[in-house]
Amino acid sequence: HAGKDTGGSQFFVCHSREGTAHLDRKHTCFGKVTKGVEVVDKIKAGDKIVSIEVQD
């Protein structure tokens, strides 16, 4: 994350709203897991996302 208004990107994968108040009004929330939630459940802090596909 390069800072506000820098064009950098960072993804937060949240399993619930608990503990996410610090993200409010600072980051844009988008997306929803519709398939493969079992994969999301295996993600741990520090894991690297090698690739991602965003579908419309």
KETIVEX-686779 format. One record per residue: residue number from 1; residue in three letters; x, y, z of N, C-alpha, C in turn. Coordinates in nm, 3 decimals, decimal comma. Example, Ala and Ser with C-alpha at 12.3 -4.5 7.8 and 13.67 -1.06 7.14 Angstrom:
+-----+------+---------+---------+---------+---------+---------+---------+---------+---------+---------+
!  nr ! rest !    n_c1 !    n_c2 !    n_c3 !   ca_c1 !   ca_c2 !   ca_c3 !    c_c1 !    c_c2 !    c_c3 !
+-----+------+---------+---------+---------+---------+---------+---------+---------+---------+---------+
!   1 !  ALA !   1,319 !  -0,569 !   0,780 !   1,230 !  -0,450 !   0,780 !   1,320 !  -0,330 !   0,780 !
!   2 !  SER !   1,285 !  -0,225 !   0,708 !   1,367 !  -0,106 !   0,714 !   1,290 !   0,003 !   0,787 !
+-----+------+---------+---------+---------+---------+---------+---------+---------+---------+---------+
END
This chain:
+-----+------+---------+---------+---------+---------+---------+---------+---------+---------+---------+
!  nr ! rest !    n_c1 !    n_c2 !    n_c3 !   ca_c1 !   ca_c2 !   ca_c3 !    c_c1 !    c_c2 !    c_c3 !
+-----+------+---------+---------+---------+---------+---------+---------+---------+---------+---------+
!   1 !  HIS !   0,085 !  -0,116 !   0,000 !   0,000 !   0,000 !   0,000 !   0,090 !   0,122 !   0,000 !
!   2 !  ALA !   0,082 !   0,201 !  -0,105 !   0,170 !   0,317 !  -0,120 !   0,115 !   0,443 !  -0,055 !
!   3 !  GLY !  -0,007 !   0,439 !  -0,004 !  -0,064 !   0,557 !   0,061 !  -0,188 !   0,609 !  -0,011 !
!   4 !  LYS !  -0,256 !   0,700 !   0,053 !  -0,381 !   0,756 !   0,001 !  -0,359 !   0,826 !  -0,133 !
!   5 !  ASP !  -0,451 !   0,801 !  -0,226 !  -0,452 !   0,866 !  -0,358 !  -0,326 !   0,840 !  -0,440 !
!   6 !  THR !  -0,263 !   0,724 !  -0,422 !  -0,142 !   0,692 !  -0,497 !  -0,168 !   0,596 !  -0,612 !
!   7 !  GLY !  -0,286 !   0,535 !  -0,615 !  -0,315 !   0,439 !  -0,721 !  -0,267 !   0,299 !  -0,690 !
!   8 !  GLY !  -0,207 !   0,279 !  -0,573 !  -0,165 !   0,145 !  -0,532 !  -0,287 !   0,061 !  -0,497 !
!   9 !  SER !  -0,267 !  -0,068 !  -0,482 !  -0,381 !  -0,153 !  -0,447 !  -0,346 !  -0,251 !  -0,337 !
!  10 !  GLN !  -0,445 !  -0,287 !  -0,262 !  -0,431 !  -0,381 !  -0,153 !  -0,568 !  -0,445 !  -0,134 !
!  11 !  PHE !  -0,571 !  -0,576 !  -0,116 !  -0,698 !  -0,646 !  -0,098 !  -0,711 !  -0,694 !   0,045 !
!  12 !  PHE !  -0,828 !  -0,676 !   0,102 !  -0,860 !  -0,728 !   0,234 !  -0,969 !  -0,833 !   0,215 !
!  13 !  VAL !  -0,942 !  -0,956 !   0,251 !  -1,042 !  -1,061 !   0,243 !  -1,098 !  -1,077 !   0,383 !
!  14 !  CYS !  -1,224 !  -1,037 !   0,401 !  -1,286 !  -1,035 !   0,534 !  -1,392 !  -1,144 !   0,543 !
!  15 !  HIS !  -1,387 !  -1,221 !   0,649 !  -1,484 !  -1,328 !   0,671 !  -1,609 !  -1,276 !   0,741 !
!  16 !  SER !  -1,597 !  -1,161 !   0,807 !  -1,711 !  -1,100 !   0,875 !  -1,680 !  -0,952 !   0,895 !
!  17 !  ARG !  -1,773 !  -0,878 !   0,949 !  -1,752 !  -0,735 !   0,978 !  -1,681 !  -0,716 !   1,112 !
!  18 !  GLU !  -1,668 !  -0,821 !   1,189 !  -1,602 !  -0,811 !   1,319 !  -1,455 !  -0,774 !   1,300 !
!  19 !  GLY !  -1,412 !  -0,671 !   1,368 !  -1,271 !  -0,630 !   1,362 !  -1,232 !  -0,555 !   1,236 !
!  20 !  THR !  -1,329 !  -0,502 !   1,162 !  -1,296 !  -0,432 !   1,037 !  -1,328 !  -0,283 !   1,041 !
!  21 !  ALA !  -1,365 !  -0,231 !   1,156 !  -1,406 !  -0,090 !   1,167 !  -1,296 !   0,005 !   1,117 !
!  22 !  HIS !  -1,169 !  -0,034 !   1,133 !  -1,059 !   0,053 !   1,090 !  -1,052 !   0,069 !   0,938 !
!  23 !  LEU !  -1,122 !  -0,015 !   0,864 !  -1,125 !  -0,006 !   0,718 !  -1,232 !   0,091 !   0,668 !
!  24 !  ASP !  -1,333 !   0,116 !   0,750 !  -1,445 !   0,202 !   0,711 !  -1,397 !   0,342 !   0,676 !
!  25 !  ARG !  -1,454 !   0,396 !   0,566 !  -1,427 !   0,532 !   0,518 !  -1,282 !   0,551 !   0,474 !
!  26 !  LYS !  -1,206 !   0,443 !   0,462 !  -1,069 !   0,451 !   0,413 !  -1,048 !   0,365 !   0,289 !
!  27 !  HIS !  -1,129 !   0,260 !   0,276 !  -1,112 !   0,164 !   0,167 !  -1,248 !   0,135 !   0,104 !
!  28 !  THR !  -1,246 !   0,099 !  -0,024 !  -1,368 !   0,065 !  -0,096 !  -1,395 !  -0,084 !  -0,081 !
!  29 !  CYS !  -1,515 !  -0,115 !  -0,041 !  -1,557 !  -0,255 !  -0,026 !  -1,623 !  -0,300 !  -0,156 !
!  30 !  PHE !  -1,579 !  -0,413 !  -0,209 !  -1,642 !  -0,466 !  -0,329 !  -1,626 !  -0,617 !  -0,332 !
!  31 !  GLY !  -1,712 !  -0,680 !  -0,403 !  -1,700 !  -0,823 !  -0,426 !  -1,769 !  -0,909 !  -0,322 !
!  32 !  LYS !  -1,787 !  -1,034 !  -0,361 !  -1,853 !  -1,131 !  -0,276 !  -1,814 !  -1,269 !  -0,327 !
!  33 !  VAL !  -1,784 !  -1,358 !  -0,238 !  -1,750 !  -1,495 !  -0,277 !  -1,881 !  -1,568 !  -0,307 !
!  34 !  THR !  -1,894 !  -1,618 !  -0,430 !  -2,013 !  -1,693 !  -0,468 !  -1,985 !  -1,842 !  -0,483 !
!  35 !  LYS !  -1,859 !  -1,877 !  -0,505 !  -1,816 !  -2,017 !  -0,512 !  -1,678 !  -2,026 !  -0,450 !
!  36 !  GLY !  -1,647 !  -2,139 !  -0,392 !  -1,513 !  -2,162 !  -0,340 !  -1,486 !  -2,102 !  -0,204 !
!  37 !  VAL !  -1,592 !  -2,081 !  -0,125 !  -1,572 !  -2,022 !   0,008 !  -1,478 !  -2,108 !   0,093 !
!  38 !  GLU !  -1,471 !  -2,238 !   0,065 !  -1,380 !  -2,325 !   0,140 !  -1,234 !  -2,284 !   0,116 !
!  39 !  VAL !  -1,205 !  -2,230 !   0,000 !  -1,070 !  -2,181 !  -0,029 !  -1,043 !  -2,054 !   0,052 !
!  40 !  VAL !  -1,141 !  -1,965 !   0,058 !  -1,127 !  -1,842 !   0,136 !  -1,104 !  -1,877 !   0,283 !
!  41 !  ASP !  -1,172 !  -1,978 !   0,332 !  -1,158 !  -2,018 !   0,472 !  -1,017 !  -2,066 !   0,505 !
!  42 !  LYS !  -0,939 !  -2,106 !   0,404 !  -0,802 !  -2,154 !   0,426 !  -0,699 !  -2,041 !   0,425 !
!  43 !  ILE !  -0,737 !  -1,920 !   0,384 !  -0,644 !  -1,808 !   0,377 !  -0,604 !  -1,766 !   0,518 !
!  44 !  LYS !  -0,472 !  -1,749 !   0,538 !  -0,419 !  -1,706 !   0,667 !  -0,345 !  -1,574 !   0,650 !
!  45 !  ALA !  -0,331 !  -1,501 !   0,758 !  -0,254 !  -1,376 !   0,755 !  -0,115 !  -1,404 !   0,701 !
!  46 !  GLY !  -0,072 !  -1,322 !   0,606 !   0,060 !  -1,338 !   0,547 !   0,062 !  -1,417 !   0,418 !
!  47 !  ASP !  -0,046 !  -1,489 !   0,386 !  -0,052 !  -1,562 !   0,259 !  -0,048 !  -1,461 !   0,144 !
!  48 !  LYS !   0,014 !  -1,500 !   0,034 !   0,023 !  -1,412 !  -0,082 !  -0,076 !  -1,458 !  -0,189 !
!  49 !  ILE !  -0,145 !  -1,362 !  -0,248 !  -0,235 !  -1,390 !  -0,359 !  -0,149 !  -1,391 !  -0,486 !
!  50 !  VAL !  -0,139 !  -1,507 !  -0,549 !  -0,057 !  -1,521 !  -0,670 !  -0,130 !  -1,469 !  -0,792 !
!  51 !  SER !  -0,260 !  -1,494 !  -0,798 !  -0,341 !  -1,441 !  -0,908 !  -0,484 !  -1,425 !  -0,858 !
!  52 !  ILE !  -0,558 !  -1,343 !  -0,929 !  -0,698 !  -1,319 !  -0,894 !  -0,774 !  -1,288 !  -1,021 !
!  53 !  GLU !  -0,899 !  -1,330 !  -1,026 !  -0,984 !  -1,301 !  -1,141 !  -1,110 !  -1,234 !  -1,089 !
!  54 !  VAL !  -1,137 !  -1,115 !  -1,138 !  -1,258 !  -1,042 !  -1,100 !  -1,354 !  -1,052 !  -1,217 !
!  55 !  GLN !  -1,473 !  -1,105 !  -1,191 !  -1,572 !  -1,121 !  -1,297 !  -1,686 !  -1,025 !  -1,276 !
!  56 !  ASP !  -1,739 !  -0,978 !  -1,386 !  -1,853 !  -0,885 !  -1,382 !  -1,982 !  -0,961 !  -1,380 !
+-----+------+---------+---------+---------+---------+---------+---------+---------+---------+---------+
END
